[in-house]
C-alpha cells in the first residue's frame, strides 16, 4: 500500500471505486466464498439504533399530538 493524495493517477483506482459502489448497494460476493470471519453480519451500531429509535418516537409523538383534542384545537389556531 502507498498513500497518494486524492488517489490521483493510481492504477486500478477507478475499478476499486466502482467495486466499492457495487458493494455499498448490496452487490457483493456470496457468503460461501468469503472467509468464515466475514460471513456473519456486522453488529448493530448503538448510535444508529438510538437514532432510529428516536426518529420513530418523534414520528409517533407527532401523529399522536395531531390526533389529540388539544392538538387539533391548537392546529386550528396555529398550523
C-alpha positions in Angstrom: 0.0 0.0 0.0 1.1 3.5 -0.6 -0.6 6.8 0.3 -1.4 9.1 -2.6 -3.2 12.4 -2.2 -6.7 12.2 -3.7 -6.0 8.8 -5.3 -4.7 10.6 -8.3 -3.0 8.5 -11.1 -3.3 5.3 -9.2 -3.7 2.2 -11.4 -6.9 0.5 -10.6 -8.4 3.3 -8.5 -11.5 3.7 -10.8 -12.1 0.0 -10.7 -11.8 -0.1 -6.9 -14.3 2.8 -6.7 -16.8 1.0 -8.9 -16.5 -2.2 -6.9 -16.9 -0.3 -3.6 -20.1 1.4 -5.0 -21.4 -2.1 -6.0 -20.7 -3.4 -2.6 -22.4 -0.5 -0.9 -25.5 -1.2 -3.0 -25.5 -4.8 -1.8 -24.0 -6.4 -4.9 -21.1 -8.3 -3.3 -19.7 -11.8 -3.0 -21.9 -14.6 -1.9 -21.2 -15.6 1.7 -19.9 -19.1 0.8 -16.9 -17.6 -1.0 -16.0 -15.3 1.9 -13.6 -16.2 4.8 -15.5 -17.5 7.9 -15.0 -14.4 9.9 -16.7 -12.3 7.2 -19.8 -14.4 6.8 -21.5 -13.0 9.8 -23.4 -9.7 9.7 -21.9 -6.7 11.4 -23.1 -5.8 14.9 -25.6 -3.0 15.0 -24.2 0.4 15.8 -25.6 1.6 19.1 -25.6 5.2 17.8 -27.6 4.2 14.7 -30.0 2.1 16.7 -30.6 5.0 19.1 -31.1 7.5 16.3 -33.6 5.2 14.6 -35.5 4.7 17.8 -35.7 8.4 18.5 -36.9 9.1 14.9 -39.7 6.5 15.4 -40.6 8.1 18.7 -40.7 11.6 17.2 -42.9 10.4 14.3 -45.3 8.6 16.6 -45.4 11.5 19.0 -46.3 13.9 16.2 -49.1 11.6 15.0 -50.5 11.3 18.5 -50.3 15.1 19.0 -52.2 15.8 15.8 -54.9 13.2 16.7 -55.4 14.5 20.2 -58.2 17.0 21.0 -55.7 19.6 22.2 -53.5 19.2 19.1 -56.5 19.6 16.8 -57.7 22.7 18.6 -54.2 24.3 18.6 -53.7 23.3 15.0 -56.8 25.2 14.0 -55.3 28.3 15.7 -51.6 27.9 14.7 -50.9 25.3 12.0 
